[in-house]
Amino acid sequence: MKPLNKNLAGIGIFLTILNVNVMAVGFRLPNQDPEGIARGNAFAATADNPAAIYYNPAGICQLEGQQISVGTYFISTDIEYKSATGGSSSTVTDFQAVPQIYYVYSPEASPISMGFGVYAPYGLGIEYDSNSAFSTLAEKGKLLYACFNPVVAYQICPELSVAAGMTLNYSDVSLQRAIGLSPGDQFRFEGDGYATGFNLGVLWQPAPMWSAGLNYRSATQVQYKGDSIAAPYSDYHNTKASLDFPDYIVGGISFRPDDKWNFEFDLDWTNWDRVNDANFKGTFGGDQTFPFRYTSGFMYEFGMTRQLGDGYFASAGYIFSENNAPDATFSPLNPDSNLHLGSIGFGHHGDPFSWAFGYHFAYNSGRDVSGNQAVSPLGETANGTYNTFNHAVNFSVRYQF
C-alpha cells in the first residue's frame, strides 16, 4: 500500500457517513401510523389507537382489551441538485418500506395498561444516480434504527394518565462513495450497534372538549462496529464509530367542539445540538472526528379529523419543519431544509377490525448551500441548490380481541 494513496483515500471518507435520512428533520422518522400521518402527526393529545406507544404512551389507557395494529410506511425520495457551475444530480426514487407493529393490553377494570411496539424512529436511505456531481462525497447510504419499546401506562384518574417505557434499539448503517483516484474505486462501510433509552408520556383531559398530551423520548448513543474498505487500495479494516441520536419532546392540545370534529396542534422540538461530532476509529486513513454541528429546531404540526358516520373518518394535516443542518456541515445524504408537508387520510373504526390509510408529500422551494466544508480530494463540494419533493403512504390494519 502506498502512503500517498492511503492518505488521499482517507481524506473526507466519513464526511457524510450515517447522515442518511431523506426528510428535513435531521435523521428522524416521525411518521409512525396512518392516522397520525393524515393529521400532520398532530396526535400527542389524541393518541387513541395502539400507535400511541410512539406518539404518547399515556394514550393507551383509552383502549380496551387487547388490540394489535400492523402497518407499513412507504416513502419515495426525489431530490434534484444543481451546482453553480452547471453540474446536476438526482436521487433514485424507488419506494422504501418501513414496518410498524403495536400491541396493547388493558385489563378490564384495571387502571394499568401495557403495550409493546416495534418501529423505526430514525432512518431510511438515499441513493444518487451514477452521474452524481459529488460522487466522492456521497453516492448512497442507508440507516436502520429499529426500536423495541415496552411501555406501561397508569390512569391516575379518569382525566389523567401517565406512562413510561424502555427503548431497546438496534441500528445498522451502510455507506458508499467514490474515492476518485482511479475509475471505479469506492469506499464502503457497514456496521451495527445497540443502545437503550426510555420514553415518557402524559395525557390530560380536563374537559370533554379539551385534552393535552406530552411525549418525551430520551437521547441514545450507538457504538457501531463494522468493516470499511477503500477498494482497490486496501483490504477490510475493523472500524468503530459512534453517533448520538437526540432526545425530543412533543406537546399537543386537542379541541373537540362536538363528537364529529377533532382539531389538534402539536409543537415538536428536537435537541439536535446534542449531535456534534462523529468519531471513527480504525479507518483506512487513521482515526478521524468529523463535525455534524446540527442546531435544535421545531416542527409545527396541525391536524383535523372529521367523523363521517358508521365508523368512517377523514383527516387532513400540515407540518412546517425547520432546517437543522447548517451550510458548513450540510451533507447530500441528508439534504435538510425548511420543509412543508401536507397530508390527507381516511379509514374505518370497526369491531373487531379497523383500517386506516394516510398520504403525505414534502417539498421545499429550493435550498441554496454555500460555504460547505466537505471538500473531496477532487475538489467536489456539496455547494449548490437542492430541491425536495417526496411522497409517502402508510396503511395499517387493527384487530381488537
C-alpha positions as CSV (number, residue, x, y, z in Angstrom):
1,M,0.0,0.0,0.0
2,K,1.4,3.4,-1.0
3,P,1.2,6.0,1.8
4,L,0.1,8.6,-0.8
5,N,-2.9,6.6,-1.8
6,K,-3.7,5.8,1.8
7,N,-3.7,9.5,2.8
8,L,-5.7,10.6,-0.2
9,A,-8.3,7.9,0.2
10,G,-8.6,8.7,3.9
11,I,-9.4,12.4,3.4
12,G,-13.1,13.0,3.8
13,I,-14.0,9.3,4.0
14,F,-16.6,9.9,6.7
15,L,-17.7,13.4,5.9
16,T,-21.2,12.2,5.1
17,I,-21.4,8.9,7.0
18,L,-24.5,7.9,8.9
19,N,-26.4,11.1,7.9
20,V,-28.7,9.2,5.6
21,N,-32.3,10.2,6.3
22,V,-34.1,12.0,3.5
23,M,-36.5,14.1,5.4
24,A,-35.9,17.6,6.7
25,V,-35.8,16.6,10.4
26,G,-32.2,15.6,10.7
27,F,-32.4,11.8,10.6
28,R,-35.7,11.4,12.5
29,L,-38.5,9.5,11.0
30,P,-41.6,10.8,12.8
31,N,-44.3,9.2,10.6
32,Q,-45.3,6.1,12.5
33,D,-49.1,5.5,11.8
34,P,-51.5,6.4,9.1
35,E,-54.0,8.1,11.4
36,G,-51.2,10.2,12.9
37,I,-49.7,11.0,9.4
38,A,-53.1,12.0,8.0
39,R,-53.3,14.6,10.8
40,G,-49.9,16.0,10.2
41,N,-48.6,13.9,13.1
42,A,-50.6,16.1,15.5
43,F,-51.6,13.2,17.6
44,A,-49.9,13.5,21.0
45,A,-53.1,14.9,22.6
46,T,-55.4,12.4,20.8
47,A,-53.3,9.1,20.9
48,D,-56.4,6.9,20.8
49,N,-55.0,3.9,18.9
50,P,-52.1,1.4,19.6
51,A,-49.6,3.7,17.8
52,A,-49.9,5.8,21.0
53,I,-46.9,3.7,22.1
54,Y,-44.9,6.0,19.8
55,Y,-46.9,9.3,19.8
56,N,-47.8,9.4,23.5
57,P,-47.7,6.1,25.5
58,A,-50.1,7.5,28.1
59,G,-52.8,7.3,25.5
60,I,-53.1,3.5,25.6
61,C,-55.2,3.9,28.8
62,Q,-58.0,4.9,26.4
63,L,-58.0,1.5,24.8
64,E,-60.0,-1.5,25.9
65,G,-59.0,-5.2,26.0
66,Q,-56.3,-6.4,23.6
67,Q,-55.5,-4.6,20.3
68,I,-52.8,-5.2,17.7
69,S,-52.0,-2.9,14.8
70,V,-49.8,-3.7,11.9
71,G,-48.8,-1.2,9.2
72,T,-46.2,-0.3,6.6
73,Y,-44.9,3.1,5.7
74,F,-43.7,3.6,2.1
75,I,-41.6,6.6,1.1
76,S,-40.1,7.7,-2.2
77,T,-37.3,10.3,-2.3
78,D,-37.0,12.9,-5.0
79,I,-34.0,15.2,-4.6
80,E,-32.8,17.4,-7.5
81,Y,-29.4,19.1,-7.2
82,K,-27.8,21.8,-9.3
83,S,-24.4,23.4,-8.8
84,A,-23.3,26.9,-9.6
85,T,-21.1,25.5,-12.4
86,G,-23.9,23.6,-14.1
87,G,-23.4,20.1,-12.6
88,S,-26.5,18.2,-11.6
89,S,-27.6,15.1,-9.8
90,S,-30.8,13.4,-8.7
91,T,-31.9,10.5,-6.4
92,V,-33.2,7.1,-7.3
93,T,-36.8,7.3,-6.4
94,D,-37.8,3.7,-5.5
95,F,-40.2,3.3,-2.7
96,Q,-38.7,2.1,0.6
97,A,-40.8,0.2,3.2
98,V,-40.8,0.7,6.9
99,P,-42.9,-1.7,9.0
100,Q,-44.7,-0.8,12.3
101,I,-46.3,-3.2,14.9
102,Y,-48.1,-2.2,18.1
103,Y,-49.8,-4.3,20.7
104,V,-51.8,-3.0,23.7
105,Y,-53.4,-4.9,26.6
106,S,-55.8,-3.0,29.0
107,P,-57.2,-5.5,31.6
108,E,-60.8,-4.9,32.4
109,A,-61.4,-2.7,35.5
110,S,-57.7,-2.0,35.9
111,P,-56.0,1.4,35.8
112,I,-52.9,-0.2,34.2
113,S,-52.4,-0.7,30.5
114,M,-49.4,-2.3,28.8
115,G,-48.1,-2.1,25.3
116,F,-45.3,-3.2,23.1
117,G,-44.2,-1.5,19.8
118,V,-41.7,-2.3,17.1
119,Y,-41.0,0.7,14.8
120,A,-38.1,2.8,13.3
121,P,-38.0,6.3,14.8
122,Y,-34.8,7.1,12.7
123,G,-33.5,6.0,9.4
124,L,-34.3,5.3,5.7
125,G,-31.8,5.9,3.0
126,I,-30.8,7.8,-0.1
127,E,-29.1,7.0,-3.4
128,Y,-27.9,9.3,-6.1
129,D,-27.6,8.4,-9.8
130,S,-24.3,7.1,-11.3
131,N,-23.5,10.6,-12.7
132,S,-23.6,12.4,-9.4
133,A,-21.8,15.7,-9.3
134,F,-20.4,14.9,-5.9
135,S,-19.7,11.1,-6.1
136,T,-16.5,11.5,-4.0
137,L,-18.7,13.0,-1.2
138,A,-21.8,10.8,-1.4
139,E,-23.2,8.0,-3.6
140,K,-25.6,6.2,-1.3
141,G,-26.3,5.4,2.3
142,K,-28.8,3.6,4.4
143,L,-29.6,3.8,8.1
144,L,-31.8,1.3,10.1
145,Y,-32.7,2.2,13.6
146,A,-35.2,-0.4,14.9
147,C,-36.9,0.3,18.3
148,F,-38.4,-2.4,20.5
149,N,-40.5,-0.5,23.0
150,P,-42.4,-2.0,26.0
151,V,-44.5,0.6,27.9
152,V,-46.7,0.7,31.0
153,A,-49.4,3.3,31.5
154,Y,-51.3,4.2,34.6
155,Q,-54.6,6.0,34.8
156,I,-54.4,8.1,37.9
157,C,-58.0,9.3,37.5
158,P,-60.4,9.4,34.5
159,E,-58.9,12.8,33.4
160,L,-55.1,12.0,33.8
161,S,-52.8,9.2,32.6
162,V,-49.1,8.8,32.7
163,A,-46.7,6.3,31.1
164,A,-43.1,5.2,30.9
165,G,-41.3,2.7,28.7
166,M,-37.9,1.4,27.8
167,T,-36.5,1.5,24.3
168,L,-34.2,-1.3,23.1
169,N,-32.6,-0.2,19.9
170,Y,-30.7,-1.9,17.1
171,S,-29.0,0.1,14.4
172,D,-27.4,-0.8,11.1
173,V,-25.7,1.5,8.7
174,S,-24.0,1.3,5.3
175,L,-22.3,3.9,3.2
176,Q,-20.8,4.0,-0.3
177,R,-18.9,6.8,-2.1
178,A,-16.2,7.1,-4.8
179,I,-12.6,7.8,-3.9
180,G,-11.7,9.4,-7.2
181,L,-8.1,8.2,-7.6
182,S,-9.0,5.8,-10.4
183,P,-12.1,4.8,-12.3
184,G,-14.4,2.6,-10.3
185,D,-12.7,2.9,-7.0
186,Q,-15.0,3.0,-3.9
187,F,-15.1,3.5,-0.2
188,R,-17.7,1.3,1.6
189,F,-18.6,1.0,5.3
190,E,-21.0,-1.3,7.1
191,G,-21.6,-1.6,10.8
192,D,-24.2,-2.1,13.5
193,G,-24.7,-1.4,17.2
194,Y,-27.1,-1.2,20.1
195,A,-28.4,1.3,22.5
196,T,-31.0,1.6,25.3
197,G,-33.2,4.6,26.2
198,F,-36.7,5.4,27.5
199,N,-39.9,7.3,26.6
200,L,-42.4,9.1,28.8
201,G,-46.0,10.3,28.3
202,V,-48.7,12.3,29.9
203,L,-52.3,12.7,28.8
204,W,-54.7,15.1,30.5
205,Q,-58.4,15.7,29.6
206,P,-59.7,18.4,31.9
207,A,-62.9,18.7,29.9
208,P,-64.7,16.7,27.2
209,M,-63.8,19.3,24.6
210,W,-60.1,19.6,25.5
211,S,-57.2,17.4,26.0
212,A,-53.4,17.9,26.3
213,G,-50.6,15.5,25.7
214,L,-46.8,15.4,26.3
215,N,-44.4,12.9,24.8
216,Y,-40.7,12.6,25.6
217,R,-38.0,10.3,24.1
218,S,-34.5,10.1,25.6
219,A,-31.3,10.5,23.7
220,T,-29.2,7.5,22.8
221,Q,-25.7,6.8,21.6
222,V,-24.9,3.9,19.3
223,Q,-21.4,2.5,19.2
224,Y,-21.1,0.9,15.7
225,K,-18.7,-2.0,15.0
226,G,-18.1,-3.0,11.4
227,D,-15.8,-3.1,8.4
228,S,-14.6,-0.5,6.0
229,I,-12.7,-0.9,2.7
230,A,-11.2,1.5,0.2
231,A,-11.2,-0.7,-2.9
232,P,-8.9,-1.5,-4.6
233,Y,-6.4,0.1,-2.3
234,S,-6.9,-1.9,0.9
235,D,-8.4,-4.9,2.5
236,Y,-11.2,-4.7,5.0
237,H,-10.4,-2.8,8.2
238,N,-12.2,-3.3,11.5
239,T,-13.8,0.1,12.1
240,K,-15.7,1.6,15.1
241,A,-17.9,4.6,15.0
242,S,-20.2,6.4,17.5
243,L,-23.2,8.6,16.8
244,D,-25.6,10.4,19.1
245,F,-29.4,10.2,18.5
246,P,-31.1,13.2,20.1
247,D,-33.8,13.5,22.7
248,Y,-37.0,15.2,21.7
249,I,-40.3,16.4,23.3
250,V,-43.7,16.9,21.8
251,G,-46.6,18.8,23.3
252,G,-50.1,19.0,21.9
253,I,-53.5,20.4,22.5
254,S,-56.7,18.9,21.1
255,F,-60.0,20.7,20.7
256,R,-63.2,18.7,20.1
257,P,-66.2,21.1,19.7
258,D,-68.5,18.1,19.2
259,D,-68.4,14.3,18.6
260,K,-67.7,14.8,14.9
261,W,-64.6,17.1,14.9
262,N,-61.2,16.9,16.4
263,F,-58.6,19.7,15.9
264,E,-55.1,19.4,17.2
265,F,-51.9,21.5,17.3
266,D,-48.5,20.0,18.3
267,L,-45.2,21.6,18.9
268,D,-42.3,19.1,18.3
269,W,-38.8,20.1,19.5
270,T,-35.6,18.0,18.8
271,N,-32.4,18.6,20.7
272,W,-30.2,18.4,17.6
273,D,-27.5,20.4,19.4
274,R,-26.5,17.1,21.0
275,V,-25.4,15.8,17.6
276,N,-22.0,17.5,17.3
277,D,-19.1,15.2,16.3
278,A,-18.9,11.7,14.9
279,N,-15.9,9.7,15.9
280,F,-14.4,6.9,13.8
281,K,-11.5,4.6,14.8
282,G,-9.7,2.1,12.6
283,T,-10.5,3.6,9.2
284,F,-8.3,3.4,6.1
285,G,-6.5,6.7,6.8
286,G,-6.4,6.7,10.6
287,D,-8.8,7.7,13.4
288,Q,-10.9,10.7,12.5
289,T,-13.5,13.0,14.0
290,F,-15.9,15.0,11.9
291,P,-18.5,17.6,12.8
292,F,-22.2,17.4,12.2
293,R,-23.0,20.6,14.3
294,Y,-26.7,20.4,13.9
295,T,-28.9,23.0,15.5
296,S,-32.0,22.3,17.6
297,G,-35.3,23.1,15.9
298,F,-39.1,22.7,15.8
299,M,-41.8,21.0,13.8
300,Y,-45.1,22.8,13.9
301,E,-47.9,20.3,13.3
302,F,-51.6,20.9,12.7
303,G,-54.3,18.3,12.0
304,M,-58.0,17.7,12.0
305,T,-60.3,14.7,11.8
306,R,-64.0,14.5,10.8
307,Q,-66.2,11.6,11.8
308,L,-68.3,10.7,8.8
309,G,-70.7,8.2,10.4
310,D,-70.8,4.3,10.6
311,G,-67.2,4.3,11.9
312,Y,-65.7,6.1,8.8
313,F,-63.5,9.2,9.2
314,A,-61.3,11.5,7.2
315,S,-58.3,13.6,8.2
316,A,-56.0,16.3,6.9
317,G,-52.9,18.0,8.2
318,Y,-49.9,20.3,7.7
319,I,-46.4,20.4,9.1
320,F,-43.7,23.0,8.8
321,S,-40.3,21.6,9.7
322,E,-37.3,23.8,10.4
323,N,-33.9,23.2,8.8
324,N,-31.4,21.7,11.3
325,A,-28.2,21.3,9.2
326,P,-26.0,24.4,8.7
327,D,-24.4,25.0,5.4
328,A,-20.9,24.3,6.7
329,T,-21.7,20.7,7.6
330,F,-24.5,20.1,5.1
331,S,-24.5,16.6,3.5
332,P,-26.0,15.5,0.2
333,L,-27.1,12.3,2.0
334,N,-29.3,14.4,4.3
335,P,-30.5,17.4,2.2
336,D,-32.1,19.1,5.2
337,S,-34.1,22.3,4.6
338,N,-37.1,24.2,5.8
339,L,-39.8,21.8,4.6
340,H,-43.6,22.0,4.1
341,L,-45.6,18.7,4.4
342,G,-49.2,18.3,3.6
343,S,-51.3,15.2,4.4
344,I,-54.7,13.5,4.0
345,G,-56.1,10.2,5.0
346,F,-59.2,8.2,5.8
347,G,-60.2,4.9,7.4
348,H,-62.8,3.0,9.4
349,H,-63.1,2.0,13.0
350,G,-64.9,-1.3,13.4
351,D,-65.3,-4.3,15.7
352,P,-63.1,-6.3,15.7
353,F,-61.3,-4.9,12.5
354,S,-60.2,-1.3,11.8
355,W,-58.1,0.1,9.0
356,A,-56.5,3.4,8.0
357,F,-54.7,5.0,5.1
358,G,-52.5,8.1,5.1
359,Y,-50.7,10.0,2.4
360,H,-48.3,13.0,2.7
361,F,-46.0,14.9,0.5
362,A,-43.0,17.0,1.4
363,Y,-41.4,19.8,-0.5
364,N,-39.1,22.8,-0.3
365,S,-38.8,25.7,-2.7
366,G,-35.0,25.1,-3.1
367,R,-32.2,25.3,-0.5
368,D,-29.1,27.1,-1.6
369,V,-25.9,25.8,0.2
370,S,-22.7,27.8,0.2
371,G,-19.5,27.7,2.3
372,N,-19.7,23.9,2.7
373,Q,-16.6,22.4,4.3
374,A,-17.0,19.0,2.8
375,V,-14.4,19.2,0.1
376,S,-13.2,15.9,-1.6
377,P,-9.7,15.3,-2.9
378,L,-11.0,16.1,-6.4
379,G,-12.4,19.5,-5.2
380,E,-16.1,18.4,-5.3
381,T,-18.3,20.2,-2.7
382,A,-21.9,20.0,-1.6
383,N,-22.5,23.6,-2.5
384,G,-25.5,24.2,-4.8
385,T,-29.3,24.2,-4.8
386,Y,-31.3,21.2,-3.6
387,N,-35.0,20.8,-4.4
388,T,-37.0,18.2,-2.5
389,F,-40.4,16.6,-3.3
390,N,-41.1,13.4,-1.5
391,H,-44.2,11.2,-1.5
392,A,-45.2,8.7,1.2
393,V,-48.2,6.4,2.1
394,N,-49.0,4.4,5.2
395,F,-51.6,1.7,5.6
396,S,-52.5,-0.2,8.7
397,V,-55.0,-2.8,10.0
398,R,-56.0,-3.2,13.6
399,Y,-57.6,-6.2,15.3
400,Q,-59.3,-5.9,18.7
401,F,-59.9,-9.1,20.8
